Amino acid sequence: MSWDDACPAYAVALSAHAALCHELDAEREQRLAQHWSCIRGASRLEWRQAAKLVADGCSALTRLDPLAMRR
């Protein structure tokens, strides 16, 4: 997997984490899946591949920012 493919998924994770401050729930993930074709940019990843990167990115950001849950 190239960075050009993964980068949009990590950008979505960063945005989702900033807005939600917790892991994605099923409803929010479904909305992201519906819009992935518009927000994926040049990424060749299908949503099922990107979803794992988004979830992993949100989890990592939560671990790096322990105060996120208190905002």
C-alpha contacts under 8 A as a table, 3 or more apart, distances in Angstrom:
res1	aa1	res2	aa2	distance
1	M	5	D	6.58
1	M	6	A	7.02
2	S	5	D	5.29
2	S	6	A	6.36
3	W	6	A	4.95
3	W	7	C	5.53
4	D	7	C	5.50
4	D	8	P	7.54
4	D	42	A	7.10
4	D	43	S	6.10
5	D	8	P	6.78
5	D	9	A	7.84
5	D	42	A	6.92
5	D	43	S	3.99
5	D	44	R	5.61
5	D	45	L	6.10
6	A	9	A	5.45
6	A	10	Y	6.47
6	A	43	S	6.83
6	A	45	L	7.58
6	A	50	A	7.21
6	A	53	L	7.41
7	C	10	Y	5.16
7	C	11	A	6.12
7	C	43	S	7.71
8	P	11	A	4.91
8	P	12	V	6.21
8	P	39	I	7.42
8	P	40	R	5.56
8	P	41	G	6.73
8	P	43	S	6.61
9	A	12	V	5.10
9	A	13	A	6.29
9	A	40	R	7.19
9	A	50	A	5.45
9	A	51	A	7.41
9	A	53	L	6.04
9	A	54	V	5.44
10	Y	13	A	4.85
10	Y	14	L	6.19
10	Y	53	L	6.48
10	Y	54	V	5.77
10	Y	57	G	6.03
11	A	14	L	5.10
11	A	15	S	6.25
12	V	15	S	5.10
12	V	16	A	5.91
12	V	54	V	6.47
13	A	16	A	5.06
13	A	17	H	5.90
13	A	53	L	7.74
13	A	54	V	4.61
13	A	55	A	6.93
13	A	57	G	5.36
13	A	58	C	5.26
14	L	17	H	5.20
14	L	18	A	6.13
14	L	57	G	7.13
14	L	58	C	6.80
14	L	61	L	7.63
15	S	18	A	5.15
15	S	19	A	6.20
16	A	19	A	5.15
16	A	20	L	5.70
16	A	21	C	7.54
16	A	24	L	7.74
16	A	58	C	7.35
17	H	20	L	5.16
17	H	21	C	4.80
17	H	22	H	6.21
17	H	23	E	7.32
17	H	58	C	5.57
17	H	61	L	7.11
17	H	62	T	7.67
18	A	21	C	5.68
20	L	23	E	7.58
20	L	24	L	7.73
21	C	62	T	7.30
21	C	68	A	5.44
21	C	69	M	5.78
21	C	71	R	7.64
22	H	58	C	7.24
22	H	59	S	7.86
22	H	62	T	6.81
22	H	68	A	7.62
22	H	69	M	6.64
23	E	55	A	6.95
23	E	58	C	5.96
23	E	59	S	6.38
23	E	62	T	7.97
24	L	28	R	6.06
24	L	29	E	6.03
24	L	55	A	6.92
24	L	58	C	7.70
25	D	28	R	5.54
25	D	29	E	6.15
26	A	29	E	5.10
26	A	30	Q	6.08
27	E	30	Q	5.14
27	E	31	R	6.45
28	R	31	R	5.08
28	R	32	L	6.31
29	E	32	L	5.05
29	E	33	A	6.13
29	E	51	A	7.71
30	Q	33	A	4.95
30	Q	34	Q	6.31
31	R	34	Q	5.12
31	R	35	H	6.48
32	L	35	H	5.15
32	L	36	W	5.83
33	A	36	W	5.12
33	A	47	W	5.93
33	A	51	A	7.81
34	Q	37	S	7.42
35	H	38	C	5.43
35	H	39	I	6.36
36	W	39	I	5.10
36	W	40	R	5.45
36	W	47	W	6.46
37	S	40	R	5.60
37	S	41	G	7.82
38	C	41	G	7.01
40	R	43	S	5.43
45	L	48	R	7.95
45	L	49	Q	5.89
45	L	50	A	6.04
46	E	49	Q	5.51
46	E	50	A	6.30
47	W	50	A	4.84
47	W	51	A	5.61
48	R	51	A	5.29
48	R	52	K	7.00
49	Q	52	K	5.86
49	Q	53	L	7.08
50	A	53	L	5.15
50	A	54	V	6.15
51	A	54	V	5.03
51	A	55	A	6.10
52	K	55	A	5.14
52	K	56	D	6.00
53	L	56	D	5.05
53	L	57	G	5.88
54	V	57	G	5.06
54	V	58	C	6.15
55	A	58	C	5.19
55	A	59	S	6.18
56	D	59	S	5.10
56	D	60	A	6.10
57	G	60	A	5.11
57	G	61	L	6.15
58	C	61	L	5.13
58	C	62	T	6.19
59	S	62	T	5.13
59	S	63	R	6.33
60	A	63	R	5.10
60	A	64	L	6.17
61	L	64	L	4.96
61	L	65	D	5.94
62	T	65	D	5.09
62	T	66	P	6.08
62	T	68	A	6.57
62	T	69	M	7.93
63	R	66	P	5.90
65	D	68	A	5.56
66	P	69	M	6.88
67	L	70	R	5.38
67	L	71	R	6.91
68	A	71	R	5.58
